[in-house]
């Protein structure tokens, strides 16, 4: 398998020309990628030929005609590729990884030089940039299938840092992230946005309504928390309660609605409150009567009962 990969890499390099910068900067290698692959012939390095970064007929690719090939991203190989004396440390090229010695700002600069349209204007004010997250901390530039760009594998990349959200996603009631039916990018703009929490829409509710359009309204009789903030009642990343509720009714409802004068206490010192049959207080609790909890368009639905 390795021999096949080496032959394929050699065939691809036949289409490539020497670095155009060699006449301007002697630090660039005369043989371009051939110099690099003389030592870096492992599967991880050679896998770049299965990506868009090594397309010979794409002038925007680092391996395209007249480009700098490996050195377009990793910097001039002059000192790194030169002979070193015994005991002397070989100068390191620009490395891309979350734990690399190259500063994150320098790593990201090389990526953003080409991927300006992908990052957008909001990247430099995003939580990822502020917290010095490198592009290579999420993306695999040498992988033919970048895990973070695939719905079924993206969440595992995000969960490497967002451990609390991983835990919440493992709860009984959660969005289908682990099933590969949606990813973090379904709700969040990972490269930055002007919204709080990097949401894809201007508000949390607008983000939720992209999928849950049936709760959008407008309603003749609105339930105020629904129009204000979905997270007033729901946990977006996962919950132990049905419907991803933050707690079960009637406790959830009583966070806003006082139980005084209303038979919403399932049990007190004298038994069931007000003598109301238990089936109206247990199970679905408040929703047994107030079933249209997101709002109602019925002329008699002011109590959200129909």
Helices and strands as residue ranges (DSSP letters): H 2-13, G 20-23, H 33-37, H 43-46, G 47-50, G 52-54, H 71-74, H 78-81, H 104-114, H 116-119, G 123-125, H 127-130, G 135-137, G 147-149, H 151-159, H 163-169, G 184-186, G 196-198, H 204-209, G 213-215, E 221-222, H 224-228, G 230-232, G 242-244, G 253-255, G 273-275, G 278-280, G 285-288, E 295-296
